[in-house]
Amino acid sequence: MKEPDRQTENTEKLNIPTEDRTENSSDLSDITLREIKIPSDLEKNSEASDERRRTEERRKRLELRAKEDERRRSDKDRRREADKRKKELEERKIAFAGKKEEEKLPFDIKTIFLAFLQHWKGMLFLITLILVAAFYSGKLFGKKIYESETIIQFKPSIKLKGDAAEGTALITNLNIVKTPINLEQTRLVLGLSCSIQELGASCDVRIQKNTTLMSISTSWGKPDVAAKIATTLRDIFIENHHKSRQFEAGKQLKDIQTRLEDVSRQLKKADDLLQTFTIDNKIIDLDKEAQWFLEQLISLENMYEQAQIEERTIKLQTENLKSIMEDLKKKIAEESASFGRMDNIGDLNIKAQRLRDSIHEDKQYRSGITELAQKEHEYKTAQKLFEKKLIPEAELEKAKNSYLRQKALASDTEQIKKWKSELEKLNDIVIPNKGESAPSAPLLRDLMLRSFNLELEKVAVSDKVLHLESAKNKVKTKLDNIPVLQRQFSALSREVQAKEIEKKKLEEELVSVMSAYKSTTPDYKIISDAQIPTIPVKSNAKMIVIAVSMIGVSFVVILFLFIEIINTTIRSPGEFSAKFSLKLLEAFPLHRNKGEIFPGEYESVFVEKFRKVTNMIRHHRKERGLRMLVFSAHEQEGKTFCTMNIAACLGRSDERVLVIDGMIREGKTELEAGSYCEFEDREPMGLGEYLSYKAVDATEAIYPTRLPGVSCMPRIGTAVIPELLASNRMKDMLSELSSKFSLILIDAPAALSFVDTEILARNCDCAIMVLKAGKTSSEDAKKAIEPLLKSSVPIIGVLLNQVQPLFMYCK
């Protein structure tokens, strides 16, 4: 639908005349497909000649326009394809980056193991040498070991304070035998040249099970020295143990003597307190004293009850007498009213005097109250002034004393109040009332006298009750105090007894510790002495041989394993998968005979593997005119071998394949694609000649090969600058060849040696990497891949070449 527009645009760019643009497309296509022939009879005619020239020009313009349209369509398809490749590349970059972040081993265990086994000859040789060296080491450095043993029995005569149980003490002493001080003394006594650690390692101390027997054994290279070490260590241990016991006994002896003196002083002090308490409280027999106080308390309680009864009787009589007196007073009042006599003048004078005294007393009382209020006010004012520190303390005390003195004068005590009450009663008796002369008046006076006597008796009885109650309380207090005295007496007695018991124990302990301090008998008894052994118990020659052998073999194994682990070259398909996220298209085993490499008159042994590779390529990349780059990190990795085999397999599939040798610099490789070209009878030309304009057309540098369906643009030898690979001439050539060939394979130079590979990749649709097993390291491979990833060229996969047959199974 859009082709006419493109044709019009291309025509305008080529300056095609207007009349030519209006011709229909069928005429243009016919002119483009066939060569226009001019009749011979028109050549003589000038007009016919002009027409032929115009027709020829038109044909060329139409061809140019068709090529331009084709290129535009191709560019559009390529842009679409480039976007697709860019998307795939981003996915590959993400996968490639994610591969580094995976938590997995950076090597294949199976490959490491097989590579390790490949060194079996070298390892066998080294292990043989090590075994021989171990044998001679055991013979040279091996020593015979003799063992001598002495037995002693733990039998302590006296036990000191703080000593553990017999079994625990024996275990503790077992650990003391090989202390550094004992070993050092043994070494000095015997004059041994070994270290304390070596001497300790040669000695062994054991306890016979369920016994108090301890054995000290020594293993040494000389039998007599072994017996001497055991005997000397035993004697030094027993001697040091005895000294240690005496030193401990001496410390305990001094401590017990000090404690005994303290306890003796405390006992004397407690006994003195008990004697003083007995004398102060007059204690003879507390039980008898308690019985006597109890009887006295019972007697006093009986007397106290009788006195209370008398007091109640007198109180009752007094109340009855008061009742009778009240009745008589009423009767006397009635009798006085009947007689109606007047008070005599003497009585009136007495009453008048009594009234005057009462008035005077009342005035003095009010005057005292007023003065008391004034003194109180002065005292409070002095307090406030003293608080503000305006007057001294002496002024405050003076005001306080004045207030207290006036308060004492103005207030009646209880005794004064009682005396006033008695005075009022006497006034009533001395100054008779009107009924004094009544017939019943004498009887009233007798009763009043009797009442006065009863009051006196009441006072006497009350005093008696109070006296008896006080005596009873005193006796009761003494009786209640007896248990307290008993407790205090018992506490003092118990303290005295405890100190006496403690003193007795300390004296007994002092005797025991004194015996241990002065004792010369050790706690260990010798059961058997160490004898000089005649037969060795063991020899360390075998241990030396075994140790040297194990260390040497382990070193060899670890060494070869380490060498294989740090080997960064890719040796197997499994190792490639462990280190890269790229797809491994195929792995080819090691091949020696170059005559079998390329398919020709007979089938190659690798043809089936390359058929699988070509099928995978065509499965992922079906477009026609595909430009694929074949590269490697280093030279001589087999990329030309892989390129020619892929081309041969695709050529047999009825495809037109072009192989371009991308090496345009000086130098010669081991194998070149041009060696399979069938050159014609003309001057050979290649990519370098075309880019340097020695060849006008690209077809001049393309030659058929011995492989069916495969053409080749070889490397002839002309060296040109690599910048020409990025020129428009290179781009136009590839665009032109893409329309003529179904697949273009570019055999690129080594990616790490030249920048040519990165430049060629910019004009390619995809790439395949060739790695030589055991040569290319993973770091070099990654460095070779990175530029292609940056240039948006998708890498279809990797071909692993020259794989050892043993590693072909590591997948």
Solvent accessible surface area in square Angstrom, and as a share of the most:
residue,aa,sasa,rsa
1,M,222,0.99
2,K,129,0.55
3,E,77,0.35
4,P,81,0.51
5,D,99,0.51
6,R,48,0.17
7,Q,41,0.18
8,T,68,0.40
9,E,70,0.31
10,N,0,0.00
11,T,0,0.00
12,E,88,0.39
13,K,120,0.51
14,L,55,0.27
15,N,120,0.61
16,I,2,0.01
17,P,44,0.28
18,T,91,0.53
19,E,114,0.51
20,D,7,0.04
21,R,94,0.34
22,T,108,0.63
23,E,47,0.21
24,N,87,0.45
25,S,72,0.46
26,S,61,0.39
27,D,69,0.36
28,L,13,0.06
29,S,51,0.33
30,D,65,0.34
31,I,19,0.09
32,T,46,0.27
33,L,152,0.76
34,R,139,0.51
35,E,126,0.57
36,I,35,0.18
37,K,171,0.73
38,I,42,0.21
39,P,74,0.47
40,S,87,0.56
41,D,102,0.53
42,L,74,0.37
43,E,93,0.41
44,K,189,0.80
45,N,72,0.37
46,S,79,0.51
47,E,127,0.57
48,A,8,0.06
49,S,45,0.29
50,D,49,0.25
51,E,82,0.37
52,R,110,0.40
53,R,126,0.46
54,R,124,0.45
55,T,20,0.12
56,E,60,0.27
57,E,71,0.32
58,R,58,0.21
59,R,40,0.15
60,K,107,0.46
61,R,67,0.25
62,L,3,0.01
63,E,50,0.22
64,L,91,0.46
65,R,13,0.05
66,A,42,0.33
67,K,138,0.59
68,E,32,0.15
69,D,4,0.02
70,E,80,0.36
71,R,106,0.39
72,R,63,0.23
73,R,77,0.28
74,S,29,0.19
75,D,52,0.27
76,K,85,0.36
77,D,75,0.39
78,R,49,0.18
79,R,147,0.54
80,R,140,0.51
81,E,36,0.16
82,A,38,0.29
83,D,96,0.50
84,K,114,0.48
85,R,25,0.09
86,K,111,0.47
87,K,137,0.58
88,E,52,0.23
89,L,2,0.01
90,E,78,0.35
91,E,99,0.44
92,R,65,0.24
93,K,63,0.27
94,I,124,0.63
95,A,54,0.42
96,F,17,0.07
97,A,51,0.39
98,G,28,0.27
99,K,36,0.15
100,K,124,0.53
101,E,140,0.63
102,E,89,0.40
103,E,177,0.80
104,K,100,0.42
105,L,87,0.43
106,P,88,0.55
107,F,46,0.19
108,D,32,0.16
109,I,109,0.55
110,K,103,0.44
111,T,0,0.00
112,I,11,0.06
113,F,111,0.46
114,L,25,0.12
115,A,3,0.02
116,F,25,0.10
117,L,72,0.36
118,Q,80,0.36
119,H,62,0.28
120,W,138,0.48
121,K,139,0.59
122,G,33,0.32
123,M,16,0.07
124,L,104,0.52
125,F,128,0.53
126,L,59,0.29
127,I,41,0.21
128,T,66,0.38
129,L,92,0.46
130,I,32,0.16
131,L,89,0.44
132,V,73,0.42
133,A,53,0.41
134,A,0,0.00
135,F,118,0.49
136,Y,132,0.50
137,S,25,0.16
138,G,2,0.02
139,K,152,0.65
140,L,134,0.67
141,F,125,0.52
142,G,25,0.24
143,K,132,0.56
144,K,124,0.53
145,I,31,0.16
146,Y,33,0.13
147,E,63,0.28
148,S,4,0.02
149,E,64,0.29
150,T,0,0.00
151,I,41,0.21
152,I,0,0.00
153,Q,52,0.23
154,F,14,0.06
155,K,129,0.55
156,P,48,0.30
157,S,76,0.49
158,I,42,0.21
159,K,134,0.57
160,L,7,0.03
161,K,127,0.54
162,G,79,0.76
163,D,44,0.23
164,A,48,0.37
165,A,64,0.50
166,E,91,0.41
167,G,45,0.44
168,T,74,0.43
169,A,20,0.15
170,L,5,0.03
171,I,100,0.51
172,T,68,0.40
173,N,11,0.06
174,L,38,0.19
175,N,101,0.52
176,I,71,0.36
177,V,0,0.00
178,K,73,0.31
179,T,37,0.22
180,P,93,0.58
181,I,109,0.55
182,N,3,0.02
183,L,8,0.04
184,E,47,0.21
185,Q,62,0.27
186,T,0,0.00
187,R,58,0.21
188,L,120,0.60
189,V,101,0.58
190,L,49,0.24
191,G,62,0.60
192,L,30,0.15
193,S,119,0.77
194,C,20,0.12
195,S,49,0.32
196,I,49,0.25
197,Q,139,0.62
198,E,103,0.46
199,L,0,0.00
200,G,9,0.08
201,A,89,0.69
202,S,20,0.13
203,C,4,0.02
204,D,64,0.33
205,V,15,0.09
206,R,103,0.38
207,I,52,0.27
208,Q,68,0.30
209,K,174,0.74
210,N,142,0.73
211,T,62,0.36
212,T,34,0.20
213,L,48,0.24
214,M,0,0.00
215,S,0,0.00
216,I,0,0.00
217,S,4,0.02
218,T,0,0.00
219,S,31,0.20
220,W,52,0.18
221,G,33,0.32
222,K,126,0.53
223,P,40,0.25
224,D,58,0.30
225,V,26,0.15
226,A,0,0.00
227,A,7,0.06
228,K,113,0.48
229,I,0,0.00
230,A,0,0.00
231,T,39,0.23
232,T,20,0.11
233,L,1,0.00
234,R,10,0.04
235,D,61,0.32
236,I,16,0.08
237,F,2,0.01
238,I,19,0.10
239,E,92,0.41
240,N,38,0.19
241,H,24,0.11
242,H,35,0.16
243,K,114,0.48
244,S,66,0.42
245,R,48,0.17
246,Q,52,0.23
247,F,136,0.57
248,E,67,0.30
249,A,0,0.00
250,G,20,0.19
251,K,106,0.45
252,Q,21,0.09
253,L,18,0.09
254,K,144,0.61
255,D,70,0.37
256,I,3,0.01
257,Q,75,0.33
258,T,70,0.41
259,R,76,0.28
260,L,30,0.15
261,E,104,0.47
262,D,47,0.24
263,V,6,0.03
264,S,39,0.25
265,R,150,0.55
266,Q,81,0.36
267,L,29,0.15
268,K,137,0.58
269,K,136,0.58
270,A,2,0.01
271,D,57,0.29
272,D,68,0.35
273,L,87,0.43
274,L,24,0.12
275,Q,96,0.43
276,T,71,0.41
277,F,30,0.12
278,T,36,0.21
279,I,128,0.65
280,D,100,0.52
281,N,53,0.27
282,K,163,0.69
283,I,17,0.09
284,I,165,0.84
285,D,53,0.27
286,L,16,0.08
287,D,99,0.51
288,K,146,0.62
289,E,51,0.23
290,A,25,0.19
291,Q,102,0.45
292,W,139,0.49
293,F,31,0.13
294,L,76,0.38
295,E,97,0.44
296,Q,64,0.29
297,L,16,0.08
298,I,93,0.47
299,S,56,0.36
300,L,23,0.11
301,E,69,0.31
302,N,79,0.40
303,M,88,0.39
304,Y,30,0.11
305,E,97,0.44
306,Q,115,0.51
307,A,0,0.00
308,Q,54,0.24
309,I,94,0.48
310,E,77,0.35
311,E,47,0.21
312,R,144,0.53
313,T,62,0.36
314,I,17,0.09
315,K,105,0.45
316,L,107,0.53
317,Q,76,0.34
318,T,7,0.04
319,E,91,0.41
320,N,81,0.42
321,L,15,0.07
322,K,109,0.46
323,S,63,0.40
324,I,88,0.44
325,M,22,0.10
326,E,93,0.42
327,D,88,0.46
328,L,17,0.09
329,K,94,0.40
330,K,134,0.57
331,K,107,0.45
332,I,11,0.06
333,A,60,0.47
334,E,125,0.56
335,E,31,0.14
336,S,18,0.12
337,A,83,0.64
338,S,91,0.59
339,F,125,0.52
340,G,55,0.53
341,R,103,0.37
342,M,165,0.74
343,D,36,0.19
344,N,87,0.44
345,I,131,0.67
346,G,39,0.37
347,D,24,0.12
348,L,94,0.47
349,N,90,0.46
350,I,67,0.34
351,K,70,0.30
352,A,38,0.29
353,Q,84,0.38
354,R,102,0.37
355,L,116,0.58
356,R,137,0.50
357,D,64,0.33
358,S,63,0.41
359,I,98,0.50
360,H,105,0.47
361,E,83,0.37
362,D,62,0.32
363,K,117,0.49
364,Q,107,0.47
365,Y,117,0.44
366,R,130,0.47
367,S,68,0.44
368,G,12,0.12
369,I,72,0.37
370,T,93,0.54
371,E,71,0.32
372,L,30,0.15
373,A,60,0.46
374,Q,106,0.47
375,K,42,0.18
376,E,60,0.27
377,H,128,0.57
378,E,75,0.34
379,Y,36,0.14
380,K,106,0.45
381,T,56,0.33
382,A,10,0.08
383,Q,68,0.30
384,K,132,0.56
385,L,62,0.31
386,F,74,0.31
387,E,135,0.60
388,K,146,0.62
389,K,182,0.77
390,L,118,0.59
391,I,41,0.21
392,P,84,0.53
393,E,106,0.48
394,A,76,0.59
395,E,91,0.41
396,L,25,0.12
397,E,79,0.35
398,K,140,0.59
399,A,21,0.17
400,K,78,0.33
401,N,89,0.46
402,S,29,0.19
403,Y,36,0.14
404,L,88,0.44
405,R,140,0.51
406,Q,10,0.04
407,K,95,0.40
408,A,75,0.58
409,L,127,0.63
410,A,8,0.07
411,S,56,0.36
412,D,55,0.28
413,T,79,0.46
414,E,138,0.62
415,Q,85,0.38
416,I,64,0.32
417,K,109,0.46
418,K,119,0.50
419,W,153,0.54
420,K,77,0.32
421,S,50,0.32
422,E,68,0.30
423,L,90,0.45
424,E,113,0.51
425,K,109,0.46
426,L,94,0.47
427,N,36,0.19
428,D,92,0.48
429,I,89,0.45
430,V,92,0.53
431,I,15,0.08
432,P,25,0.16
433,N,107,0.55
434,K,139,0.59
435,G,9,0.09
436,E,51,0.23
437,S,60,0.39
438,A,4,0.03
439,P,91,0.57
440,S,11,0.07
441,A,4,0.03
442,P,65,0.41
443,L,93,0.46
444,L,24,0.12
445,R,110,0.40
446,D,89,0.46
447,L,29,0.14
448,M,46,0.20
449,L,110,0.55
450,R,110,0.40
451,S,16,0.10
452,F,100,0.42
453,N,57,0.29
454,L,3,0.01
455,E,55,0.25
456,L,99,0.49
457,E,76,0.34
458,K,61,0.26
459,V,80,0.46
460,A,61,0.47
461,V,16,0.09
462,S,31,0.20
463,D,82,0.43
464,K,88,0.37
465,V,14,0.08
466,L,113,0.56
467,H,127,0.57
468,L,9,0.05
469,E,63,0.28
470,S,52,0.33
471,A,27,0.21
472,K,37,0.16
473,N,71,0.37
474,K,130,0.55
475,V,11,0.06
476,K,104,0.44
477,T,88,0.51
478,K,111,0.47
479,L,35,0.18
480,D,85,0.44
481,N,66,0.34
482,I,8,0.04
483,P,60,0.38
484,V,52,0.30
485,L,24,0.12
486,Q,63,0.28
487,R,150,0.55
488,Q,85,0.38
489,F,68,0.28
490,S,44,0.28
491,A,45,0.35
492,L,31,0.15
493,S,24,0.16
494,R,146,0.53
495,E,75,0.34
496,V,13,0.08
497,Q,105,0.46
498,A,55,0.43
499,K,38,0.16
500,E,87,0.39
501,I,100,0.51
502,E,65,0.29
503,K,60,0.25
504,K,127,0.54
505,K,131,0.55
506,L,3,0.02
507,E,72,0.32
508,E,102,0.46
509,E,49,0.22
510,L,34,0.17
511,V,101,0.58
512,S,43,0.28
513,V,3,0.02
514,M,55,0.25
515,S,52,0.34
516,A,16,0.12
517,Y,97,0.37
518,K,143,0.61
519,S,27,0.18
520,T,118,0.69
521,T,85,0.49
522,P,49,0.31
523,D,11,0.05
524,Y,9,0.03
525,K,116,0.49
526,I,79,0.40
527,I,82,0.42
528,S,45,0.29
529,D,74,0.38
530,A,15,0.11
531,Q,130,0.58
532,I,106,0.54
533,P,22,0.14
534,T,121,0.71
535,I,135,0.68
536,P,47,0.29
537,V,83,0.48
538,K,126,0.54
539,S,49,0.32
540,N,48,0.24
541,A,29,0.22
542,K,154,0.65
543,M,125,0.56
544,I,37,0.19
545,V,45,0.26
546,I,90,0.45
547,A,45,0.35
548,V,49,0.28
549,S,15,0.10
550,M,126,0.56
551,I,123,0.63
552,G,13,0.12
553,V,45,0.26
554,S,52,0.33
555,F,128,0.53
556,V,4,0.02
557,V,47,0.27
558,I,112,0.57
559,L,64,0.32
560,F,25,0.10
561,L,60,0.30
562,F,114,0.48
563,I,76,0.39
564,E,9,0.04
565,I,79,0.40
566,I,94,0.48
567,N,49,0.25
568,T,52,0.30
569,T,22,0.13
570,I,0,0.00
571,R,15,0.05
572,S,0,0.00
573,P,6,0.04
574,G,6,0.06
575,E,1,0.00
576,F,1,0.01
577,S,57,0.37
578,A,16,0.12
579,K,31,0.13
580,F,3,0.01
581,S,42,0.27
582,L,14,0.07
583,K,96,0.41
584,L,42,0.21
585,L,8,0.04
586,E,30,0.13
587,A,5,0.04
588,F,0,0.00
589,P,35,0.22
590,L,45,0.23
591,H,30,0.13
592,R,192,0.70
593,N,86,0.44
594,K,127,0.54
595,G,48,0.46
596,E,69,0.31
597,I,10,0.05
598,F,21,0.09
599,P,4,0.02
600,G,51,0.49
601,E,178,0.80
602,Y,119,0.45
603,E,96,0.43
604,S,5,0.03
605,V,106,0.61
606,F,10,0.04
607,V,11,0.06
608,E,99,0.44
609,K,52,0.22
610,F,0,0.00
611,R,88,0.32
612,K,120,0.51
613,V,0,0.00
614,T,8,0.05
615,N,102,0.52
616,M,47,0.21
617,I,0,0.00
618,R,44,0.16
619,H,127,0.56
620,H,100,0.45
621,R,10,0.04
622,K,155,0.66
623,E,59,0.26
624,R,173,0.63
625,G,2,0.02
626,L,0,0.00
627,R,16,0.06
628,M,0,0.00
629,L,0,0.00
630,V,0,0.00
631,F,0,0.00
632,S,0,0.00
633,A,0,0.00
634,H,49,0.22
635,E,50,0.22
636,Q,106,0.47
637,E,2,0.01
638,G,18,0.18
639,K,16,0.07
640,T,13,0.08
641,F,6,0.02
642,C,0,0.00
643,T,0,0.00
644,M,0,0.00
645,N,1,0.01
646,I,0,0.00
647,A,0,0.00
648,A,1,0.00
649,C,9,0.05
650,L,4,0.02
651,G,7,0.07
652,R,94,0.34
653,S,71,0.46
654,D,141,0.73
655,E,34,0.15
656,R,130,0.48
657,V,0,0.00
658,L,0,0.00
659,V,0,0.00
660,I,0,0.00
661,D,9,0.04
662,G,0,0.00
663,M,17,0.08
664,I,2,0.01
665,R,66,0.24
666,E,138,0.62
667,G,48,0.46
668,K,174,0.74
669,T,34,0.20
670,E,101,0.45
671,L,55,0.27
672,E,30,0.13
673,A,1,0.00
674,G,10,0.09
675,S,66,0.43
676,Y,28,0.11
677,C,14,0.08
678,E,90,0.40
679,F,93,0.39
680,E,95,0.43
681,D,158,0.82
682,R,90,0.33
683,E,125,0.56
684,P,57,0.36
685,M,30,0.14
686,G,0,0.00
687,L,2,0.01
688,G,6,0.06
689,E,9,0.04
690,Y,13,0.05
691,L,2,0.01
692,S,39,0.25
693,Y,147,0.56
694,K,117,0.50
695,A,0,0.00
696,V,123,0.71
697,D,54,0.28
698,A,1,0.01
699,T,63,0.37
700,E,60,0.27
701,A,0,0.00
702,I,24,0.12
703,Y,1,0.00
704,P,62,0.39
705,T,12,0.07
706,R,136,0.50
707,L,7,0.03
708,P,79,0.50
709,G,41,0.40
710,V,6,0.03
711,S,20,0.13
712,C,0,0.00
713,M,0,0.00
714,P,1,0.01
715,R,34,0.12
716,I,68,0.35
717,G,44,0.42
718,T,40,0.23
719,A,47,0.37
720,V,21,0.12
721,I,105,0.53
722,P,22,0.14
723,E,112,0.50
724,L,45,0.22
725,L,0,0.00
726,A,44,0.34
727,S,31,0.20
728,N,108,0.55
729,R,43,0.16
730,M,0,0.00
731,K,91,0.39
732,D,72,0.37
733,M,0,0.00
734,L,0,0.00
735,S,31,0.20
736,E,68,0.30
737,L,0,0.00
738,S,11,0.07
739,S,75,0.48
740,K,82,0.35
741,F,8,0.03
742,S,2,0.01
743,L,0,0.00
744,I,0,0.00
745,L,0,0.00
746,I,0,0.00
747,D,6,0.03
748,A,1,0.01
749,P,2,0.01
750,A,0,0.00
751,A,20,0.16
752,L,64,0.32
753,S,68,0.44
754,F,50,0.21
755,V,75,0.43
756,D,0,0.00
757,T,2,0.01
758,E,54,0.24
759,I,15,0.08
760,L,0,0.00
761,A,0,0.00
762,R,143,0.52
763,N,19,0.10
764,C,3,0.02
765,D,7,0.04
766,C,0,0.00
767,A,0,0.00
768,I,0,0.00
769,M,0,0.00
770,V,0,0.00
771,L,1,0.00
772,K,58,0.25
773,A,13,0.10
774,G,45,0.43
775,K,83,0.35
776,T,0,0.00
777,S,17,0.11
778,S,9,0.06
779,E,87,0.39
780,D,36,0.18
781,A,0,0.00
782,K,57,0.24
783,K,121,0.51
784,A,1,0.00
785,I,1,0.00
786,E,72,0.32
787,P,38,0.24
788,L,1,0.01
789,L,11,0.05
790,K,155,0.65
791,S,30,0.19
792,S,40,0.26
793,V,4,0.02
794,P,3,0.02
795,I,0,0.00
796,I,11,0.05
797,G,0,0.00
798,V,0,0.00
799,L,0,0.00
800,L,0,0.00
801,N,1,0.00
802,Q,34,0.15
803,V,0,0.00
804,Q,74,0.33
805,P,78,0.49
806,L,74,0.37
807,F,5,0.02
808,M,27,0.12
809,Y,163,0.62
810,C,1,0.00
811,K,182,0.77
